[in-house]
């Protein structure tokens, strides 16, 4: 007998022996059974898919031998208080639920019923949260000059299921505005008379369900006593002869004003030149604003100012002592000047407490830089704050201040074609003229200014002479911003790509960051380009 036949014989004898001994049936146990477990299996897989603001698709794995399912859904966290019930046939394995509340937690559970009469299964439970929804298609922030108030235009898909708008502030009770049928069908609502300089949260709802929202801060109101000036009025004469101590002029949006060498009257101590914060900027051709010795503050907001030439004109060029303690440029476009703010003359002992520049675009500034102070006189820049701004085509030093100063802070700025070969970000012309503090934070330096083709011996300086206490943080030099190693920007991050590779179109003044690998993409440079 060979080996295979022997194995077969042994196998037959073994199973015959088992039959003789007797094997108990599946129902003949010698121990008790808990009949509560003798029931239909529940669906082994159950999940919420395709979660949206007001809908969800529930999916489950079908149970063999089931004749139907019971699905229960409630708006809570596995409490199932007053659930909505759905009886579903055995062959169904999914259902899409619509009309849910946005940003809400729901619970769902499902169980199977047997086709053979066995008890139904246990529930399989899950919970999920619907997404937020945004049906606002356009939100327009507005400001009315005559009423001196903010307004908001809201647009959404016409005919959407909405009932009302809820307006909330940090303090006070929310305002409920019920929408008319006409407004719902048009998908448009004008909200007027909003408070100035106030944080608002505006929601559009369908019953309790939020369908869209918008959060913003309203614009500041014009100061009391303002006057609107249109393009037909003589702005220079107003500045020359006004008898008002606090002169507040709101220039007509989109208008053009030509003022040549205006001289502020002796009565004007505080001057504010303003314009609508959202409409087209008025354009002012200005060839040097001369302050009176009594002038204490100048604020220019929401204007475009330009000179005749970058070789001759300034915005402010003072050669005498004045009481000026603050100069502010906010949300302005400044271009084609020899310099923007200049102090000169041995008789000038002006103590400027604050020069503040915020949210501005500055272009085409000549040989005297953005801020200039001569070696003569006893003037002092106590605080210079330059934030959230863009500078391009400044051919010499960015700042050339040859007297000691206080604190110079530059933050969240973008520079391109700024600082000529051999020039500095700050020129003091001597160690005795250093400021007490010089900091550059979260800024980007693109290509420096040079004429024609770049030569390898060309570079720029941080501070001239070198200032060891310069603090640089969160800032980057692109590869075409070449720094003289003897005058370093200590702490600056050097990035290996050029301005053309990092910015969208720098030659046309579009500094939108297009390089997704650039480490300063989210937190450096002028925020308008991020």
C-alpha positions as CSV (number, residue, x, y, z in Angstrom):
1,X,0.0,0.0,0.0
2,X,1.5,3.3,-0.9
3,X,1.5,6.4,1.3
4,X,-1.5,8.2,-0.2
5,X,-3.8,5.2,0.2
6,X,-2.7,4.8,3.8
7,X,-3.6,8.4,4.6
8,X,-7.0,8.0,3.0
9,X,-7.7,4.9,5.0
10,X,-6.8,6.6,8.3
11,X,-9.0,9.6,7.5
12,X,-12.0,7.3,6.8
13,X,-11.5,5.4,10.1
14,X,-11.2,8.7,12.1
15,X,-14.5,10.2,10.9
16,X,-16.3,6.8,11.3
17,X,-15.2,6.8,14.9
18,X,-16.6,10.3,15.4
19,X,-20.0,9.1,14.1
20,X,-20.0,6.2,16.5
21,X,-19.2,8.4,19.5
22,X,-22.0,10.8,18.5
23,X,-21.5,14.5,17.8
24,X,-24.2,16.8,19.4
25,X,-26.2,19.0,17.1
26,X,-25.9,22.8,17.1
27,X,-29.0,23.1,19.3
28,X,-28.0,20.4,21.8
29,X,-25.8,22.5,24.1
30,X,-25.1,21.4,27.7
31,X,-25.2,25.1,28.8
32,X,-27.9,27.8,28.9
33,X,-28.3,30.4,26.1
34,X,-29.4,34.1,26.5
35,X,-32.2,34.4,24.0
36,X,-31.9,38.2,24.0
37,X,-28.9,37.7,21.6
38,X,-30.9,35.6,19.2
39,X,-31.8,38.6,17.0
40,X,-31.1,40.1,13.6
41,X,-27.7,41.6,13.0
42,X,-27.6,45.4,12.8
43,X,-26.1,47.1,9.7
44,X,-22.3,46.6,10.3
45,X,-21.4,49.9,8.5
46,X,-23.2,53.2,8.9
47,X,-21.8,56.6,8.0
48,X,-22.6,60.2,7.2
49,X,-21.2,61.2,3.7
50,X,-21.4,64.3,1.6
51,X,-22.1,66.5,4.6
52,X,-23.2,70.0,3.4
53,X,-24.8,73.0,5.0
54,X,-28.3,71.7,4.8
55,X,-28.0,68.1,3.6
56,X,-26.3,64.8,4.2
57,X,-26.2,61.4,2.7
58,X,-26.5,58.5,5.1
59,X,-25.1,55.2,3.9
60,X,-25.2,51.7,5.5
61,X,-24.3,48.1,4.6
62,X,-27.4,46.0,3.9
63,X,-28.1,43.1,6.2
64,X,-28.8,39.6,4.7
65,X,-32.3,38.4,5.5
66,X,-33.6,41.9,6.4
67,X,-37.0,42.9,5.2
68,X,-36.8,46.6,6.1
69,X,-34.9,49.2,8.1
70,X,-35.9,51.9,10.6
71,X,-33.9,55.2,10.5
72,X,-34.2,57.8,13.1
73,X,-32.7,61.3,12.9
74,X,-32.7,64.0,15.6
75,X,-31.0,67.4,16.1
76,X,-29.0,66.6,19.2
77,X,-26.0,64.6,20.4
78,X,-27.1,60.9,20.5
79,X,-30.1,61.8,22.7
80,X,-32.8,61.1,20.0
81,X,-35.4,63.4,21.5
82,X,-38.4,63.4,19.2
83,X,-36.6,61.9,16.2
84,X,-37.8,61.9,12.7
85,X,-38.4,58.3,11.5
86,X,-38.0,56.8,8.1
87,X,-39.2,53.3,7.2
88,X,-37.0,52.0,4.4
89,X,-37.2,48.9,2.3
90,X,-34.6,46.0,2.5
91,X,-32.9,46.8,-0.8
92,X,-32.1,50.5,0.1
93,X,-28.6,51.2,1.4
94,X,-28.5,55.1,1.5
95,X,-30.7,58.1,1.8
96,X,-30.1,61.9,1.3
97,X,-31.6,64.2,3.9
98,X,-32.3,67.8,3.0
99,X,-33.6,70.9,4.8
100,X,-31.2,70.5,7.7
101,X,-30.1,73.4,9.9
102,X,-26.7,74.8,9.1
103,X,-23.8,74.4,11.6
104,X,-25.9,72.0,13.7
105,X,-25.2,68.6,15.4
106,X,-27.4,65.8,14.3
107,X,-27.7,62.2,15.4
108,X,-28.8,59.2,13.3
109,X,-29.4,55.6,14.1
110,X,-30.6,52.6,12.1
111,X,-31.8,49.1,12.8
112,X,-32.9,46.1,10.7
113,X,-36.1,44.0,10.8
114,X,-35.8,40.3,9.9
115,X,-37.8,38.6,7.1
116,X,-37.9,35.4,9.1
117,X,-39.6,36.7,12.1
118,X,-36.5,37.0,14.3
119,X,-36.4,40.0,16.7
120,X,-35.2,43.3,15.1
121,X,-31.5,44.3,15.5
122,X,-30.0,46.8,17.9
123,X,-29.5,50.4,16.6
124,X,-26.2,51.5,15.0
125,X,-25.8,55.1,16.1
126,X,-23.7,58.0,14.6
127,X,-23.5,61.8,15.0
128,X,-22.4,64.5,12.6
129,X,-22.3,68.3,12.2
130,X,-23.6,70.2,9.2
131,X,-21.4,72.8,7.5
132,X,-21.8,76.5,7.5
133,X,-23.4,78.1,4.4
134,X,-22.6,81.3,2.6
135,X,-25.3,82.6,0.2
136,X,-24.0,86.2,0.1
137,X,-22.8,86.7,-3.5
138,X,-21.7,90.3,-2.9
139,X,-21.3,92.6,0.0
140,X,-20.6,96.3,-0.6
141,X,-19.3,98.5,2.2
142,X,-20.4,102.1,1.8
143,X,-20.0,105.5,3.4
144,X,-22.2,108.5,2.7
145,X,-20.4,111.9,2.9
146,X,-23.5,114.0,3.5
147,X,-25.0,111.9,6.3
148,X,-21.6,111.0,7.6
149,X,-22.7,107.4,8.1
150,X,-21.9,103.8,7.1
151,X,-24.1,101.5,5.0
152,X,-24.0,98.0,3.7
153,X,-25.4,96.5,0.5
154,X,-26.2,92.8,0.7
155,X,-26.8,90.6,-2.4
156,X,-27.7,86.9,-2.4
157,X,-29.1,84.5,-4.9
158,X,-32.6,85.8,-5.7
159,X,-35.5,83.7,-4.4
160,X,-33.4,81.9,-1.8
161,X,-35.3,80.5,1.2
162,X,-34.5,83.3,3.8
163,X,-36.7,85.1,6.3
164,X,-34.7,87.7,8.1
165,X,-31.3,89.4,8.8
166,X,-29.8,89.6,12.2
167,X,-27.3,92.4,13.0
168,X,-25.0,91.9,16.0
169,X,-22.5,94.1,17.8
170,X,-20.1,93.2,20.6
171,X,-22.4,95.1,23.0
172,X,-26.1,95.6,23.0
173,X,-29.1,93.6,21.7
174,X,-29.1,92.3,18.2
175,X,-31.3,93.9,15.6
176,X,-33.7,91.7,13.6
177,X,-34.7,92.9,10.2
178,X,-37.5,90.9,8.6
179,X,-37.2,90.6,4.8
180,X,-40.1,91.5,2.5
181,X,-41.2,89.2,-0.3
182,X,-39.8,91.7,-2.8
183,X,-36.4,91.8,-1.1
184,X,-36.3,88.0,-1.0
185,X,-37.1,87.7,-4.7
186,X,-34.6,90.4,-5.6
187,X,-31.9,89.0,-3.4
188,X,-31.0,92.5,-2.2
189,X,-31.1,94.5,1.1
190,X,-29.6,97.9,2.0
191,X,-28.7,98.3,5.6
192,X,-28.2,102.0,6.6
193,X,-27.1,104.2,9.5
194,X,-24.6,101.7,11.0
195,X,-22.5,103.1,13.8
196,X,-19.0,104.3,12.9
197,X,-15.8,102.3,13.9
198,X,-17.9,99.4,15.2
199,X,-17.5,95.7,14.7
200,X,-20.6,94.1,13.2
201,X,-21.6,90.5,12.4
202,X,-24.4,90.3,9.9
203,X,-26.3,87.1,9.4
204,X,-29.0,86.1,6.9
205,X,-31.3,83.3,8.2
206,X,-34.1,81.0,7.2
207,X,-35.9,80.6,10.5
208,X,-33.2,79.5,12.9
209,X,-30.9,78.2,10.1
210,X,-28.0,80.6,9.2
211,X,-27.5,80.7,5.5
212,X,-24.8,83.4,5.2
213,X,-22.8,85.9,7.3
214,X,-20.5,88.8,6.9
215,X,-18.2,90.3,9.6
216,X,-16.5,93.8,9.3
217,X,-15.7,97.0,11.1
218,X,-17.4,100.2,9.9
219,X,-15.4,103.2,8.9
220,X,-14.7,106.1,11.2
221,X,-17.1,109.0,10.9
222,X,-15.7,112.4,9.8
223,X,-15.0,114.6,12.8
224,X,-17.6,117.1,13.8
225,X,-17.4,120.4,11.8
226,X,-16.2,118.9,8.5
227,X,-16.9,120.6,5.2
228,X,-17.3,118.9,1.8
229,X,-15.2,120.6,-1.0
230,X,-16.1,120.0,-4.6
231,X,-13.8,120.4,-7.6
232,X,-15.2,123.8,-8.6
233,X,-14.0,125.4,-5.3
234,X,-10.5,126.9,-4.8
235,X,-8.8,124.5,-2.4
236,X,-5.6,126.6,-2.3
237,X,-7.5,129.7,-1.2
238,X,-9.3,127.8,1.5
239,X,-6.0,126.6,2.9
240,X,-4.4,130.1,2.6
241,X,-7.1,132.2,4.3
242,X,-9.2,129.9,6.5
243,X,-9.8,131.3,10.0
244,X,-10.7,127.9,11.5
245,X,-8.4,126.4,14.2
246,X,-9.4,122.9,13.2
247,X,-10.0,122.8,9.5
248,X,-11.6,119.5,8.3
249,X,-12.0,119.3,4.5
250,X,-13.7,116.3,2.8
251,X,-12.7,116.4,-0.9
252,X,-15.2,115.3,-3.5
253,X,-14.7,111.7,-4.5
254,X,-13.0,111.3,-8.0
255,X,-12.5,115.1,-8.3
256,X,-9.2,116.8,-9.4
257,X,-7.6,119.6,-7.4
258,X,-4.6,121.6,-8.6
259,X,-2.9,123.5,-5.7
260,X,0.5,125.1,-6.1
261,X,2.5,125.9,-3.0
262,X,-0.3,126.4,-0.6
263,X,0.6,128.1,2.7
264,X,-1.5,127.3,5.7
265,X,-3.0,130.3,7.4
266,X,-1.9,131.3,10.9
267,X,-5.3,130.3,12.3
268,X,-5.1,126.7,11.3
269,X,-3.6,124.6,14.0
270,X,-5.0,121.2,12.9
271,X,-5.5,120.3,9.3
272,X,-7.4,117.2,8.0
273,X,-7.7,116.5,4.3
274,X,-10.0,113.6,4.0
275,X,-12.1,111.7,1.4
276,X,-14.6,108.9,1.2
277,X,-12.9,105.7,2.3
278,X,-14.5,103.4,-0.4
279,X,-15.2,105.6,-3.4
280,X,-12.6,106.8,-6.0
281,X,-9.9,108.8,-4.4
282,X,-9.8,112.5,-5.3
283,X,-6.5,113.5,-7.0
284,X,-4.5,116.5,-5.8
285,X,-1.6,117.9,-7.7
286,X,0.4,119.4,-4.9
287,X,3.8,121.2,-5.1
288,X,4.8,121.5,-1.4
289,X,2.5,122.3,1.5
290,X,4.0,125.0,3.6
291,X,3.1,124.9,7.3
292,X,2.7,127.9,9.5
293,X,4.7,128.0,12.7
294,X,1.4,127.6,14.6
295,X,0.5,124.3,12.8
296,X,0.3,121.4,15.2
297,X,-1.0,118.5,13.2
298,X,-1.6,117.4,9.6
299,X,-3.7,114.4,8.6
300,X,-4.2,113.3,5.0
301,X,-6.4,110.3,4.4
302,X,-7.8,108.5,1.3
303,X,-6.2,110.9,-1.2
304,X,-3.9,110.6,-4.2
305,X,-1.2,113.2,-4.1
306,X,1.4,113.8,-6.8
307,X,3.9,116.5,-7.7
308,X,5.1,117.8,-11.0
309,X,8.5,116.1,-10.9
310,X,10.5,113.7,-8.7
311,X,13.4,116.2,-9.0
312,X,11.7,119.2,-7.4
313,X,8.6,118.8,-5.4
314,X,7.8,117.6,-1.8
315,X,4.6,117.1,0.2
316,X,6.1,118.9,3.2
317,X,9.5,120.7,3.2
318,X,10.1,122.7,6.3
319,X,12.9,125.1,6.8
320,X,11.6,126.9,9.9
321,X,10.6,125.8,13.4
322,X,6.9,124.9,13.7
323,X,4.7,123.5,16.5
324,X,3.9,120.5,14.3
325,X,3.8,117.3,16.4
326,X,2.1,114.8,14.1
327,X,2.0,114.1,10.4
328,X,-0.3,111.2,9.3
329,X,-0.8,109.6,5.9
330,X,-3.4,106.9,5.8
331,X,-4.7,105.0,2.8
332,X,-3.1,107.3,0.3
333,X,-1.4,107.0,-3.1
334,X,1.7,109.3,-3.1
335,X,3.9,109.6,-6.1
336,X,6.2,111.8,-8.2
337,X,7.9,113.8,-5.5
338,X,11.6,114.6,-4.8
339,X,10.8,113.7,-1.2
340,X,7.7,113.2,1.0
341,X,8.6,114.8,4.3
342,X,11.8,116.9,4.7
343,X,13.2,118.9,7.6
344,X,16.1,121.4,6.8
345,X,17.8,124.7,7.7
346,X,19.9,125.5,10.8
347,X,17.0,127.5,12.2
348,X,14.7,124.5,12.2
349,X,14.2,123.0,15.7
350,X,10.9,121.4,15.0
351,X,10.3,118.4,17.3
352,X,8.0,116.0,15.3
353,X,6.5,113.7,17.8
354,X,4.9,111.3,15.2
355,X,5.2,110.6,11.5
356,X,2.8,107.9,10.7
357,X,2.2,106.2,7.4
358,X,-0.3,103.4,7.1
359,X,-1.9,101.5,4.3
360,X,-0.3,103.6,1.6
361,X,1.3,103.1,-1.8
362,X,4.3,105.2,-2.6
363,X,6.0,105.4,-6.0
364,X,8.6,107.4,-7.9
365,X,10.4,109.3,-5.2
366,X,13.6,111.1,-6.1
367,X,17.0,111.7,-4.5
368,X,15.8,112.9,-1.1
369,X,14.0,109.7,-0.2
370,X,10.8,109.1,1.6
371,X,11.9,110.9,4.8
372,X,14.8,113.4,4.8
373,X,16.5,115.6,7.4
374,X,19.5,117.7,6.6
375,X,22.7,117.9,8.8
376,X,21.6,121.5,9.8
377,X,19.3,122.5,12.6
378,X,18.0,121.0,15.8
379,X,14.9,119.2,14.5
380,X,14.1,115.7,15.7
381,X,11.9,112.8,14.4
382,X,10.8,111.3,17.7
383,X,8.6,108.5,16.3
384,X,8.3,107.2,12.8
385,X,5.8,104.4,12.2
386,X,5.5,103.0,8.7
387,X,3.0,100.1,8.4
388,X,1.0,98.0,5.8
389,X,2.4,99.9,2.9
390,X,4.2,99.4,-0.5
391,X,7.1,101.4,-1.8
392,X,8.6,101.3,-5.3
393,X,11.1,103.4,-7.3
394,X,12.9,105.3,-4.6
395,X,16.2,105.9,-6.2
396,X,18.4,107.0,-3.2
397,X,18.3,106.3,0.5
398,X,14.9,105.2,1.8
399,X,15.3,107.5,4.8
400,X,18.1,110.1,5.0
401,X,18.0,111.6,8.5
402,X,21.2,113.3,9.7
403,X,20.1,114.1,13.2
404,X,19.5,111.8,16.2
405,X,16.0,110.4,16.4
406,X,13.8,108.3,18.7
407,X,12.0,105.2,17.5
408,X,11.8,104.2,13.8
409,X,9.5,101.2,13.2
410,X,8.7,99.6,9.8
411,X,6.3,96.7,9.7
412,X,4.4,94.8,7.1
413,X,5.8,96.6,4.1
414,X,6.8,95.6,0.6
415,X,9.8,97.2,-1.2
416,X,10.7,97.1,-4.9
417,X,13.2,99.2,-6.8
418,X,14.0,100.9,-3.5
419,X,17.5,102.0,-2.3
420,X,20.1,102.8,-5.0
421,X,23.5,101.3,-5.3
422,X,25.7,102.2,-2.4
423,X,22.8,103.8,-0.6
424,X,21.1,102.7,2.7
425,X,17.7,101.9,4.0
426,X,18.7,104.6,6.6
427,X,21.5,107.1,6.1
428,X,22.6,109.0,9.2
429,X,25.9,110.3,7.9
430,X,27.5,109.6,11.3
431,X,27.3,107.4,14.4
432,X,26.1,110.3,16.5
433,X,22.9,110.5,14.5
434,X,21.6,107.0,15.1
435,X,18.0,106.6,16.3
436,X,17.5,105.0,19.7
437,X,15.4,102.2,18.0
438,X,15.4,100.9,14.5
439,X,13.2,97.9,13.7
440,X,12.1,96.2,10.5
441,X,9.3,93.6,11.0
442,X,7.5,91.3,8.6
443,X,8.6,93.1,5.5
444,X,9.8,92.0,2.0
445,X,12.6,93.5,0.0
446,X,12.5,92.9,-3.7
447,X,14.9,94.1,-6.4
448,X,16.9,97.2,-5.3
449,X,17.2,100.2,-7.6
450,X,19.9,100.2,-10.3
451,X,20.2,101.7,-13.8
452,X,20.5,99.4,-16.8
453,X,21.9,96.0,-16.4
454,X,23.0,94.8,-12.9
455,X,26.7,94.8,-12.2
456,X,28.1,92.4,-9.7
457,X,29.8,95.2,-7.7
458,X,26.4,96.8,-7.0
459,X,24.6,96.4,-3.6
460,X,22.7,98.3,-0.9
461,X,23.4,99.0,2.8
462,X,21.2,98.6,5.8
463,X,22.3,101.7,7.7
464,X,25.2,104.0,6.7
465,X,27.4,104.0,8.7
466,X,26.6,100.5,10.0
467,X,24.2,100.4,13.0
468,X,24.7,97.2,15.0
469,X,21.4,97.6,16.9
470,X,19.2,97.3,13.8
471,X,16.5,94.7,14.6
472,X,15.0,92.7,11.8
473,X,12.4,90.0,12.3
474,X,10.1,88.0,10.0
475,X,11.5,89.8,7.0
476,X,12.9,88.6,3.7
477,X,15.4,89.7,1.0
478,X,14.7,88.3,-2.4
479,X,17.7,87.3,-4.5
480,X,17.7,90.5,-6.5
481,X,18.0,92.6,-3.3
482,X,21.8,92.4,-3.0
483,X,23.1,93.4,0.4
484,X,26.6,94.7,1.0
485,X,28.1,92.2,3.6
486,X,29.7,95.1,5.5
487,X,26.3,96.6,6.1
488,X,24.1,93.6,6.8
489,X,20.4,93.4,7.7
490,X,21.1,91.1,10.6
491,X,18.2,88.7,11.0
492,X,16.8,89.0,7.5
493,X,15.9,85.8,5.7
494,X,17.5,85.5,2.3
495,X,15.3,83.8,-0.4
496,X,16.8,82.3,-3.5
497,X,14.2,83.5,-6.0
498,X,13.9,86.9,-7.7
499,X,11.1,89.5,-7.6
500,X,9.9,88.3,-11.0
501,X,9.5,84.8,-9.5
502,X,7.8,85.7,-6.2
503,X,5.5,88.6,-7.3
504,X,2.8,88.5,-10.0
505,X,4.1,91.5,-12.1
506,X,6.4,93.8,-10.1
507,X,7.3,96.0,-13.1
508,X,3.6,96.9,-13.4
509,X,3.4,97.3,-9.6
510,X,1.5,94.1,-8.9
511,X,3.2,92.5,-5.9
512,X,0.7,89.7,-5.3
513,X,2.7,86.8,-4.0
514,X,2.5,83.9,-6.5
515,X,5.2,81.7,-5.1
516,X,3.5,79.1,-2.9
517,X,6.9,78.0,-1.5
518,X,7.9,81.5,-0.3
519,X,8.1,81.3,3.6
520,X,6.8,84.8,4.1
521,X,3.7,84.3,1.9
522,X,1.2,84.4,4.8
523,X,2.7,86.9,7.2
524,X,5.2,89.2,5.5
525,X,5.0,92.3,3.3
526,X,2.1,94.6,2.7
527,X,-1.1,92.6,3.6
528,X,-2.9,93.8,0.4
529,X,-0.6,91.4,-1.6
530,X,-0.9,88.2,0.4
